[in-house]
Amino acid sequence: MGAAFCVLTDINITQRWSTRLSLRNTVFQAEILALLKAVEHAVTLPTQQLTILVDNKASMNSAANPKSHNSIARNIFKLLHSHPHIRMSWTHQVSKPMQVS
């Protein structure tokens, strides 16, 4: 089991992060960790409107809830609340970007 995110600028991957997790971790734990790392990375970027595409509704909904029982989700909520230029958007499937030659 693992967690990962990547940053797309236009159609190019400009940043990647990934980690391996224990087999005891759940898919939700992997997804919420990847979302946290994506948000933490986003807050280091120059202030501009940006959208984090999330393909897991449960992690996105948890992170959007200030009363979430999950401490990672509450941390994401606080970061997003203090950085309103960063938004989350659900996508049915995050597809691999096409490389243009």
N, C-alpha and C positions, 0 to 999 in steps of 0.2 A: 504494500500500500504506500502511496506517496501523495504529496501535495505540490502544486506548481502554479506559477503564473508567468505570463510573458507580456511584454509591452510592445505594441505595434505603433509605429510611426509611419503614416501612410500605409504601405503594405509590407513594410520591413519589420522584422523582429529586432528590436534595439536593446532589449534587456530580457533576461530569463532568470528565474529562481525556481529551485525545486529541492525537495528533501524527501528522504525515505522515512516512513513512519512504521511503528510496530504493527504487526498483524492484528493486534488487539484494538487498534484504533478503528473507529467507524468512518464510513464515507462522509457523514456530516462533519466529523472532527477534521478530516482532511480538507474538506471544502471550506470550512470556516477559517482554518489556519491559512490556506492559500489566499482567501479574501483579505484577512488581516495583513498579510505580507504585501499584497497588492496595494492596499490603502496606505500602509506605512511607506511604501516606495513612492506612491503618488504625492504624498505630502512633502517629499523632498524636492519635487520638480518645481520649476518656475510656475507662479500662479497663472493659470489659464484654465479655461473650461476643459474638463476631461471626463470621460465616462468609462467606468469599469464594467465590462460585460461579464455577467455572472450566469452560469448555466445550471445553477442549483437554487431553486426557489426557496428551499428551507433555510439555507444559510443566508440568503439575501433578506428574507422576511425576518429572521432572527436578528440580523444586524440592523434592521430598520426599526426594531422595537426597543425603546429605551428601558423597558422593564423586563427585558429578556433575562432568563435564569442563567444564561451562558455568559461567563465573564469575558470571553473573547468577543462575543457579539456586542456586549455593552461597550467594550473598548473601541470596536469599529464604529459604533454609533457615535461615541464621543468625538472620534477623529473626524468623521464625516460632518458632524454638527459644527465643529470648529473650522472646517475647511469647506464652505458651501460651494466652491467651484468644482468639487469632486462629486460626481454622481454615480450611482449604480443603476444598471439597466439589465433586466433579465433577457436572455437570449435563449431560444430553444436549443441551440447547439453552437458551441464555439468551433468554427471550422478553421482548418489550417489555411493560412494566407497563401495566395498564389504568388509565385515569384515571376516577375516580368523581366525578360531579358532585354 
